[in-house]
Structure formats: C-alpha cells, structure tokens
C-alpha cells in the first residue's frame, strides 16, 4: 500500500508531526462551517430539544460528507500540495496517511452520510446529494471558472443552512436565504482575497482562477456583498412589518452583526496583518480559512456567542409575553 505514495525526502517537504494523522486528515477544524445548520431554527425562533437534536444530526452528516471530500481532494492534489508552504503538512501530502486508507475512509463517510440522511429525512438526503454533486462539479471544473468558484463556495453555505431547515421541518424564508447568501458570498470573497495575497507574498504561482482576480476587484466585490449582508439582516430583524423576524427586538443584534463583519475585514487588512505578526506579513492573514478565524479570534468568537445568547434572551422574553 505504501508504494502507492511516492517517497519524498524530508528536505523537500514539511512533514506534519500530528499525533493523530487520520483524525487530522478529516480536517475537523473546518467542521465549524457546518454550525450554520443551526441557523434555521434560530432564525425561526424554534429552539427546543427536538429541533436541536435534528439539527445536530444534520451537523454530523454534513461533517461526514464534507470530510469525505476533503480526503478525496487531498488525494487528488497531494503532488501539488507538497509544493505549497502550508498544504505540504497535510497528512496525505506528507505521507502519514496512505492513499488506500484515505480512500476507504472517504467511502465509509460518504456512503453512511447519504444512507442515514435519505432514511431519516429525504429532503435532507436530497440536499446532501446536491452538495455532493456540486463538490464533484467544483473540483472537476467550476473551481477554475472565475466568479463561479466564489458562487459555489457560497452555495455550500446555503445548502448547509437549508439542511438545518430540512432536518427540523422549518420553512425556509426568503429573508433567511438572502442573509445566508450575502454572508456566504462575503466569506467566499474574503477567502479568495487571502489566497491571492498569500500567493504574492510567498511568490507562489497562483491557481489558474486566482490569476483572473486582483485585490482591487475583490475589494469592490467585498463592498457590494457587505452592504447586501448588512441591509438584508437589518430588514429581516425589523420584524413582522416586512415579513421578517417575529419581533423587531431582533434589531438589538444588528450591531453585533456589523461588528463581526468589520472585525473580519480588519483581520484581512495587510497593515493589520503586519501589526499582528510583529512586522512580518508572510502569514498572509487567516481569512484564507474562515473556520480558523471563528475558532481562534476571541473578539469574533465572543461576538458570535453574544449574538446567540442575545437571540435566546429575546426568544425567551417573547415567549413569556414580556416583549412583542
């Protein structure tokens, strides 16, 4: 089996020293993206034990199917990953996880997630199947088509949000889709900005699609979707008057949303990157990997937690009849 993975001298690559390479190969740090499955019951003010259990099931299934594609992508790209300053440390690229083992893991995760979803919630199974087809199309062709590559990244977040709605039988409102779409497009643009900046800093030949982007172009796109994200959430939180949230008290959470977006933009600013790294810009920032920002930047993590708690308090006060 090990013969299928060509040997590379240690001097030519940086081998990851993780104690759990098989676990690391699943990229559990990226599972935070799947937390958006809990957004549907939260936006609908439908928080109860049943909705939490079903949302958690959707979360686990999305983690499984997404990890299966992470494994397949790393298998397909292991040669190019060995020449990347960061990706060379991945378990498959470094040789810590043999390709046959990774293929077996991917097959188990993929088949089990689809089987369970179709048997429990057919609509959720349909969404997961659509996500799988989109991933195949993305890795085969779409990731090399300018603009469409960002749209597909955004669609991945939208499908995650819809999966939470399907698992809890909550109707998806237009406002919910609009807020999710704008925020997802924003994250996709920020990801491309960080990748482009990192390729220039490290003097790495960028992927073909990155050569079609420029920082000025992505900044203009960022401005457009930022405005759309803030306005769509502001209108939704205005309450029943615009067929939005069930209470206009949700406007109290708007400053948190604005702060979170502004904080994310700050982290992607080149001058801020230099300040945070002692004058060294070589890191390129963390917005290439949104999941790391959520897990490691305390102000953003605190903002998300505060937003969730505020929503729970508003929901509780509304159910108690204290607020309208």
Steps between C-alpha positions, in 0.01 A plus 500: 500500500777739587639463148205698368629806680833607350768568755614858535816591691434688819705788367252552218189533709385587846355190661217555746588376848141447613445207732167421335554523122183308409290734712682804364440381143126546561567872563283523813601865538286571192188348652422836655365598156223245552371677812287703262252207499380639834414835338154400372343417840675801651372741236152347527503524880434127513746389767402182680650161578358339185634769266841493670528121466402505133729795429786315669433197280517724192825644635657155542390387154639813336826455688519144370434577136720811499788303654461235230560769238791647696661157484431460128630850425820436693547174312455673166725794590769333711772565241430872470438527876860393563618820335267720708642668814200400713327211323821295495434426867171323432507131602448364147747736334761427768450125468368441851169367363533255206269561205317162528415576862374846408285357219344249740423771754348724233279218373368415847426863589337578166275193483395510865405871492282457192342176624406643840374830359276337237359255755430764769418815303464461121518876448826509692622208289416697187696801629802287590485333158486843337797610710693190390426564131601864543830395658571265211423776249704750697811284519465382142442836334326782689790589730688612189224731373528856624203631708326161486760366741392754763132435428548128561674570832199711599258229386672258734407721796145544372454123468626457855243750623224330300607164645426629849158615384429164334601303811269707721211542251530878515391692188783696342409868473631730226663721763684203646635404158596860423692548825675165461587564135647845563709383794615191307606708200688729736695208650573362153642833382708537815637149448611583145654829617710321760605229253603758241693705755674188635606390150660840441672510837641149465579556131300190410346451160128549568233258388357587159183656641694726738685653205165638381450692825668809638485641851325814373234293322437283804485808722222645282311172517552493876347846532191395304425183696580666834232759431261224393569293812448788742188631325334160465557418866382847606178464302437146630559606861252789457226252578157394369443833327722381214420129547831458678572390856208437733608794716672829417709456814739302280634840394699486824722240336576713193801677659652159573466397136656823380786471749566137398524596132722799572724290724539241225597774255756631748664157523539490121658846477872479403606768750317322780669172402839670533409643841372166631810313379770734627571656163485169314241480223597149389197340666265674260228508762254230606204592281615235254348263756181650653469213748830603664376856543189374679693268728807710577402866489350571841312822403320324214434188707368720779281690255347178368436367850350833609276504191371150575438582869321823408276310259416247773415779745276673245332168423442430870360848569267472199367161612441644846301784345733764641584639159302506178 
